[in-house]
Amino acid sequence: MLCHDARLVAGRNWRTILGWIGLAFVVLEVVSAFLIDVPVAAIVFAALFLLAWFLLRRRGIAGVLLVLVLCAIELLGIPFYEREDAGDWIVQGLALVLSVLGVVAAIAALRQRPKPATA
């Protein structure tokens, strides 16, 4: 039972980290909405990260999976963003770091979630 409890606590810690990453992305996306040509895309991503944060507060894996997918999309898009000034480099550097951390934390949370009891 102790091992099961330790895995549950560890899973909650990864979910907490994912929650903070999601909230950081909400802020980053809102800020970037003022810096890009298509602000609607950033606002949609901010809303999706906020939805992921709400889902992370529940017990299911939907929030974890949503953060994983959103961070993977961010990672795949980073090489194609235009960088015109230092602000672009800073915002995209933060997005890169948060995306990598989000993918790692989501995978860890999925691996450490409690397994259903077998009969």
N, CA and C of each residue as an Amber inpcrd file, in Angstrom:
protein
   357
   0.8210000  -1.1920000   0.0000000   0.0000000   0.0000000   0.0000000
   0.8640000   1.2550000   0.0000000   2.0090000   1.1970000   0.6550000
   2.8860000   2.3510000   0.7180000   3.3610000   2.7530000  -0.6770000
   3.7070000   1.7730000  -1.5000000   4.1770000   2.0590000  -2.8480000
   3.0740000   2.7450000  -3.6550000   1.8540000   2.2560000  -3.5300000
   0.7280000   2.8520000  -4.2410000   0.5320000   4.3040000  -3.8010000
   0.6180000   4.5630000  -2.4990000   0.4560000   5.9200000  -1.9810000
   1.5740000   6.8330000  -2.4780000   2.7990000   6.3360000  -2.5210000
   3.9230000   7.1460000  -2.9900000   3.7470000   7.4960000  -4.4660000
   3.2690000   6.5490000  -5.2640000   3.0360000   6.8140000  -6.6830000
   1.9330000   7.8420000  -6.8590000   0.9100000   7.7740000  -6.0210000
  -0.1860000   8.7260000  -6.1000000   0.3050000  10.1330000  -5.7740000
   1.1190000  10.2670000  -4.7340000   1.6660000  11.5710000  -4.3620000
   2.5760000  12.0960000  -5.4690000   3.4230000  11.2340000  -6.0230000
   4.3180000  11.6610000  -7.1020000   3.5090000  12.1050000  -8.3110000
   2.4480000  11.3990000  -8.6370000   1.5900000  11.7840000  -9.7510000
   0.9510000  13.1380000  -9.5200000   0.5610000  13.4110000  -8.2960000
  -0.0250000  14.7170000  -7.9800000   1.0110000  15.8250000  -8.1390000
   2.2480000  15.5690000  -7.7750000   3.2880000  16.5850000  -7.9340000
   3.5090000  16.9220000  -9.4000000   3.5150000  15.9280000 -10.2750000
   3.6840000  16.1880000 -11.7030000   2.4930000  16.9710000 -12.2360000
   1.3060000  16.6560000 -11.7460000   0.1110000  17.3830000 -12.1770000
   0.1780000  18.8420000 -11.7170000   0.7230000  19.0700000 -10.5390000
   0.8890000  20.4390000 -10.0480000   1.8620000  21.2030000 -10.9390000
   2.9560000  20.5610000 -11.2970000   3.9300000  21.1810000 -12.2060000
   3.2710000  21.4950000 -13.5480000   2.4730000  20.5540000 -14.0530000
   1.7730000  20.7860000 -15.3180000   0.8010000  21.9550000 -15.2010000
   0.1600000  22.0760000 -14.0590000  -0.7500000  23.1940000 -13.8400000
  -0.0360000  24.5280000 -13.9200000   1.1290000  24.6090000 -13.2880000
   1.9180000  25.8410000 -13.3380000   2.4180000  26.1260000 -14.7530000
   2.8100000  25.0770000 -15.4610000   3.2450000  25.2520000 -16.8490000
   2.0790000  25.7540000 -17.6960000   0.9000000  25.1830000 -17.4840000
  -0.2850000  25.6320000 -18.2220000  -0.6040000  27.0920000 -17.9550000
  -0.5430000  27.5020000 -16.6910000  -0.8110000  28.9050000 -16.3540000
   0.2550000  29.8330000 -16.9300000   1.5060000  29.3760000 -16.9210000
   2.5780000  30.1820000 -17.5160000   2.3370000  30.3550000 -19.0130000
   1.8590000  29.2950000 -19.6580000   1.5550000  29.3970000 -21.0870000
   0.3770000  30.3270000 -21.3480000  -0.6040000  30.3510000 -20.4520000
  -1.7180000  31.2870000 -20.6110000  -1.1750000  32.7090000 -20.6590000
  -0.3170000  33.0400000 -19.7100000   0.2720000  34.3900000 -19.6680000
   1.1160000  34.6400000 -20.9110000   1.9500000  33.6690000 -21.2740000
   2.8360000  33.8280000 -22.4300000   2.0340000  34.0200000 -23.7180000
   0.9640000  33.2680000 -23.8760000   0.1460000  33.3780000 -25.0920000
  -0.5850000  34.7170000 -25.1460000  -1.0710000  35.1980000 -24.0070000
  -1.7430000  36.4980000 -23.9910000  -0.7520000  37.6040000 -24.3290000
   0.4470000  37.5280000 -23.7730000   1.4800000  38.5250000 -24.0920000
   1.8380000  38.4470000 -25.5690000   2.0180000  37.2340000 -26.0780000
   2.4130000  37.1010000 -27.4840000   1.2980000  37.5270000 -28.4350000
   0.0480000  37.5460000 -27.9690000  -1.0550000  38.0030000 -28.8220000
  -0.8560000  39.4530000 -29.2450000  -0.1720000  40.2190000 -28.4100000
   0.0940000  41.6080000 -28.7520000   1.3000000  41.7640000 -29.6770000
   2.0650000  40.6930000 -29.8620000   3.3040000  40.7770000 -30.6270000
   3.2420000  40.1130000 -31.9920000   2.1730000  39.3710000 -32.2690000
   2.1250000  38.6060000 -33.5170000   1.0700000  39.1690000 -34.4600000
   1.1490000  38.7130000 -35.7170000   0.2200000  39.2020000 -36.7400000
  -1.1690000  38.6050000 -36.6170000  -1.2740000  37.3890000 -36.0650000
  -2.5630000  36.7140000 -35.9320000  -2.8230000  36.4520000 -34.4410000
  -3.3170000  37.4620000 -33.7330000  -3.4900000  37.3020000 -32.2850000
  -4.5570000  36.2830000 -31.8980000  -5.4700000  35.9820000 -32.8080000
  -6.5300000  35.0210000 -32.4930000  -5.9390000  33.6520000 -32.1560000
  -4.9010000  33.2690000 -32.8700000  -4.2700000  31.9730000 -32.6190000
  -3.7140000  31.9080000 -31.2000000  -3.0740000  32.9690000 -30.7590000
  -2.5090000  32.9970000 -29.4060000  -3.6150000  32.9700000 -28.3570000
  -4.7060000  33.6820000 -28.6130000  -5.8180000  33.7050000 -27.6580000
  -6.4700000  32.3270000 -27.5770000  -6.5970000  31.6450000 -28.6970000
  -7.1650000  30.2840000 -28.6920000  -6.2670000  29.3500000 -27.8880000
  -4.9640000  29.4450000 -28.0940000  -4.0430000  28.6060000 -27.3240000
  -4.0940000  28.9440000 -25.8400000  -4.2100000  30.2260000 -25.5110000
  -4.3330000  30.6250000 -24.1080000  -5.5930000  30.0020000 -23.4970000
  -6.6920000  30.0320000 -24.2390000  -7.9360000  29.4410000 -23.7470000
  -7.7990000  27.9260000 -23.5740000  -7.1080000  27.2770000 -24.5060000
  -6.9120000  25.8250000 -24.3960000  -6.0190000  25.4660000 -23.2090000
  -4.9800000  26.2480000 -22.9730000  -4.1270000  25.9980000 -21.8050000
  -4.9050000  26.2530000 -20.5110000  -5.7880000  27.2360000 -20.5120000
  -6.6220000  27.4880000 -19.3410000  -7.5940000  26.3300000 -19.1260000
  -8.1580000  25.8040000 -20.2030000  -9.0190000  24.6200000 -20.1020000
  -8.2290000  23.4400000 -19.5420000  -6.9990000  23.2690000 -20.0140000
  -6.1530000  22.1790000 -19.5000000  -5.9110000  22.3540000 -18.0100000
  -5.7040000  23.5870000 -17.5640000  -5.5020000  23.8390000 -16.1360000
  -6.7280000  23.4190000 -15.3300000  -7.9100000  23.7640000 -15.8220000
  -9.1330000  23.3460000 -15.1320000  -9.2710000  21.8240000 -15.1180000
  -8.9420000  21.1790000 -16.2360000  -9.0370000  19.7200000 -16.2990000
  -8.0130000  19.0410000 -15.4010000  -6.8580000  19.6590000 -15.2110000
  -5.8360000  19.0870000 -14.3270000  -6.3100000  19.0530000 -12.8820000
  -7.2280000  19.9150000 -12.5280000  -7.7270000  19.9640000 -11.1550000
  -8.6590000  18.7920000 -10.8640000  -9.0810000  18.0990000 -11.9050000
  -9.9060000  16.9050000 -11.7400000  -8.9930000  15.6780000 -11.7210000
  -9.5560000  14.5260000 -11.4500000  -8.7440000  13.3220000 -11.2910000
  -8.3870000  12.6290000 -12.6020000  -9.0550000  12.9260000 -13.6870000
  -8.8260000  12.2340000 -14.9480000  -7.5120000  12.6130000 -15.6060000
  -7.2920000  12.0090000 -16.7700000  -6.0430000  12.2730000 -17.4880000
  -6.2340000  13.2650000 -18.6270000  -7.4340000  13.7940000 -18.7910000
  -7.7070000  14.7040000 -19.9070000  -6.8120000  15.9360000 -19.8550000
  -6.6290000  16.5190000 -18.6850000  -5.7870000  17.6990000 -18.5610000
  -4.3360000  17.4130000 -18.8930000  -3.8570000  16.2580000 -18.4320000
  -2.4730000  15.8550000 -18.7210000  -2.2830000  15.6810000 -20.2240000
  -3.2240000  15.0030000 -20.8580000  -3.1180000  14.7800000 -22.2960000
  -3.2250000  16.0840000 -23.0840000  -4.1010000  16.9910000 -22.6330000
  -4.2420000  18.2590000 -23.3390000  -2.9630000  19.0890000 -23.2370000
  -2.3520000  19.1460000 -22.0650000  -1.0800000  19.8680000 -21.9220000
  -0.0090000  19.2110000 -22.7880000   0.0240000  17.8890000 -22.8100000
   1.0030000  17.1730000 -23.6310000   0.8430000  17.5390000 -25.1030000
  -0.3800000  17.5130000 -25.6000000  -0.6260000  17.8250000 -27.0150000
  -0.2930000  19.2880000 -27.3200000  -0.7330000  20.2050000 -26.4570000
  -0.4720000  21.6250000 -26.6880000   1.0280000  21.9410000 -26.6570000
   1.7400000  21.3440000 -25.7120000   3.1900000  21.5640000 -25.6430000
   3.8960000  20.9590000 -26.8530000   3.4280000  19.7990000 -27.3110000
   4.0230000  19.1940000 -28.5090000   3.7830000  20.0750000 -29.7340000
   2.5930000  20.6540000 -29.8460000   2.3090000  21.5610000 -30.9630000
   3.2160000  22.7830000 -30.8850000   3.3800000  23.3200000 -29.6960000
   4.2890000  24.4660000 -29.5200000   5.7070000  24.0960000 -29.9440000
   6.1740000  22.9210000 -29.5230000   7.5300000  22.4810000 -29.8800000
   7.6920000  22.3410000 -31.3840000   6.6860000  21.7800000 -32.0360000
   6.7760000  21.5850000 -33.4830000   6.7460000  22.9040000 -34.2440000
   6.1060000  23.9200000 -33.6780000   5.9910000  25.1930000 -34.3740000
   7.1590000  26.1330000 -34.1660000   7.9070000  25.9530000 -33.1020000
   8.9730000  26.8980000 -32.7560000   9.9870000  27.1120000 -33.8900000
  10.4280000  26.0920000 -34.6110000  11.4100000  26.3540000 -35.6790000
  10.8810000  27.2330000 -36.8120000   9.5640000  27.3530000 -36.9310000
   8.9840000  28.0790000 -38.0530000   8.5540000  29.5090000 -37.7130000
   8.6740000  29.9150000 -36.4550000   8.2980000  31.2720000 -36.0700000
   9.3430000  32.2680000 -36.5650000   8.8710000  33.4610000 -36.9350000
   9.7900000  34.5260000 -37.3380000  10.3610000  35.1900000 -36.0930000
  11.6480000  35.5200000 -36.1690000  12.3190000  36.2090000 -35.0700000
  12.8860000  37.5080000 -35.6030000  12.2490000  38.6090000 -35.2240000
  12.6620000  39.9110000 -35.7440000  13.4340000  40.7460000 -34.7340000
  13.1760000  40.5370000 -33.4570000  13.8700000  41.3350000 -32.4510000
  14.0810000  40.4970000 -31.1840000  14.6640000  41.1240000 -30.1770000
  14.9740000  40.4080000 -28.9350000  13.7120000  39.8850000 -28.2490000
  12.6200000  40.6310000 -28.3450000  11.3650000  40.1830000 -27.7390000
  10.8940000  38.8560000 -28.3040000  11.0240000  38.6890000 -29.6220000
  10.6550000  37.4170000 -30.2510000  11.5030000  36.2700000 -29.7100000
  12.8030000  36.5140000 -29.5990000  13.7090000  35.4720000 -29.0970000
  13.3800000  35.1030000 -27.6550000  13.0500000  36.0990000 -26.8440000
  12.7410000  35.8370000 -25.4360000  11.4450000  35.0440000 -25.3090000
  10.4070000  35.4940000 -26.0030000   9.1100000  34.8070000 -25.9190000
   9.2350000  33.3790000 -26.4480000   9.9080000  33.2090000 -27.5720000
  10.0360000  31.8700000 -28.1470000  10.9740000  30.9860000 -27.3260000
  11.9800000  31.5910000 -26.7000000  12.8410000  30.8150000 -25.8010000
  12.0600000  30.3100000 -24.5920000  11.2290000  31.1770000 -24.0220000
  10.3760000  30.7440000 -22.9090000   9.4090000  29.6530000 -23.3550000
   8.8420000  29.8110000 -24.5390000   7.9300000  28.7910000 -25.0580000
   8.6490000  27.4590000 -25.2380000   9.8880000  27.5110000 -25.7110000
  10.6680000  26.2840000 -25.8860000  10.9000000  25.5870000 -24.5510000
  11.3520000  26.3540000 -23.5620000  11.6290000  25.7690000 -22.2390000
  10.3510000  25.2100000 -21.6190000   9.2810000  25.9850000 -21.6530000
   8.0130000  25.5220000 -21.0760000   7.4780000  24.2960000 -21.8080000
   7.6310000  24.2670000 -23.1280000   7.1450000  23.1250000 -23.9110000
   7.8940000  21.8490000 -23.5690000   9.2120000  21.9470000 -23.4770000
  10.0100000  20.7630000 -23.1280000   9.6390000  20.2770000 -21.7280000
   9.5570000  21.2220000 -20.7810000   9.1640000  20.8500000 -19.4240000
   7.7650000  20.2530000 -19.3950000   6.8590000  20.8080000 -20.1810000
   5.4940000  20.2940000 -20.2250000   5.4170000  18.8800000 -20.7670000
   6.1480000  18.6060000 -21.8200000   6.1500000  17.2500000 -22.3910000
   6.7460000  16.2550000 -21.3850000   7.8620000  16.6220000 -20.7700000
   8.5050000  15.7330000 -19.7930000   7.5810000  15.4970000 -18.5910000
   6.9930000  16.5580000 -18.0690000   6.1140000  16.4230000 -16.9000000
   4.8590000  15.6310000 -17.2380000   4.3110000  15.8210000 -18.4290000
   3.1120000  15.0760000 -18.8190000   3.4150000  13.5860000 -18.9500000
   4.5300000  13.2680000 -19.5540000   4.9030000  11.8490000 -19.6820000
   5.1420000  11.2430000 -18.3040000   5.8090000  11.9780000 -17.4290000
   6.0420000  11.4830000 -16.0640000   4.7250000  11.3010000 -15.3200000
   3.8040000  12.2370000 -15.4770000   2.5040000  12.1170000 -14.8030000
   1.7260000  10.9210000 -15.3280000   1.7950000  10.6740000 -16.6270000
   1.1020000   9.5130000 -17.1860000   1.7350000   8.2090000 -16.7270000
   3.0470000   8.1900000 -16.6170000   3.7290000   6.9600000 -16.1740000
   3.4970000   6.6740000 -14.7070000   3.3280000   7.7040000 -13.9060000
   3.2110000   7.5070000 -12.4510000   1.7900000   7.5140000 -11.9410000
   0.8250000   7.6020000 -12.8330000  -0.5510000   7.5890000 -12.3380000
  -0.8710000   6.2060000 -11.7980000  -1.7270000   6.1460000 -10.7650000
  -2.0590000   4.8660000 -10.1670000  -2.7530000   3.9420000 -11.1610000
  -2.3700000   2.6980000 -11.1430000  -3.0070000   1.7050000 -12.0140000
  -4.3070000   1.2410000 -11.3780000  -5.3080000   0.9280000 -12.1930000
  -6.5610000   0.4280000 -11.6310000  -6.3500000  -0.9220000 -10.9520000
  -7.0780000  -1.1180000  -9.8930000  -6.9730000  -2.3780000  -9.1530000
  -7.5200000  -3.5210000 -10.0000000  -6.8100000  -4.6560000  -9.9760000
  -7.2620000  -5.8240000 -10.7150000  -8.0150000  -6.7580000  -9.7650000
  -8.9850000  -7.4340000 -10.3080000  -9.8250000  -8.3010000  -9.4710000
  -9.1770000  -9.6230000  -9.2100000
